[in-house]
Amino acid sequence: ENAASVKAALPLDGVEVLTGVEARGIVRENGGWSVELRSGSASERRSFGSVILALGGRPVLPGGKFRSGELKGVVSQMELDSLLTAVEQGRKGVEVLPADAVFVQCVNARDAEHDYCSAICCPTAVKNALRLVALNPGASVTVLNRQMVMPGVALEAMYRKAMQAGVRFLHVDDMAALAVEGEGSVQAVRLPASTGAPEEVLKADMLVCSTPVAPAPA
C-alpha cells in the first residue's frame, strides 16, 4: 500500500520508483556514480549522474533560548502546530490561542554554532500565522526576522497572503538583542533601537520560536 502511494504521488515522466531495493557499493565512476541495487538475492549495478542520500531530519529545539522552559507561553513552532491542529479538529476551544503572538525566526539557526538555513522555518511560520489569524481573526501576529526565506512562487504567494491578512513582518539585525519580558509567563518582547527605528515593545502572550531541522545521524 505504501509503495502504491509513493508511485501515485510521483506521476512524473522520467521518474522511476523502485521499492524494496537497497542501494549498496556506491562508487565514483567516469564522472558519475555506480550503484549496486539489491532486492532480495538479486542485484544489478547501474550508473547515475548523481546520488542524493536522503537521511531524514530531526527537530532542533529552542534549548532555553528566549527563556523557553522558563516562561509559560514560550513555545516552538511544533508546539504551536499541535495547538492549532487541536483547535481545528475541535478538541480544544479557540480561547487557548494567543491574542498577541510574536514569532522569532532563526532560533538555533544561522549562527556561529548552526551556520545553515534549513529553509523550512520561514514557510512553517507563515503557514502557522495564517492558520492562527483564520482561527482567531482578532489575533495580532508579528514575525521577527533577519530575512524571510520563501523559495518559489507558491511560498511567495503565501507570504503575500499573510501580509494581506495583517501579519506583521519586522526585520531584526541582532536576534540576541531581543529581551523577553514576563514573570511566570511571557508578557512582551522588547526590540532594541536600530538605524532609523526607535526601541519598540511588542505585547505578547505567546512567543513562538522557529527552529530548523538538522540532518539525522547517518
PyMOL commands that set and color helices and strands:
alter all, ss='L'
color gray80, all
select helices_A, chain A and resi 2-9+65-67+77-88+94-96+121-135+153-164+175-177
alter helices_A, ss='H'
color red, helices_A
select strands_A, chain A and resi 22-29+32-39+42-48+57-59+74-76+100-104+140-145+168-171+179-181+188-191+200-203+206-209+213-215
alter strands_A, ss='S'
color yellow, strands_A
deselect
rebuild
show_as cartoon
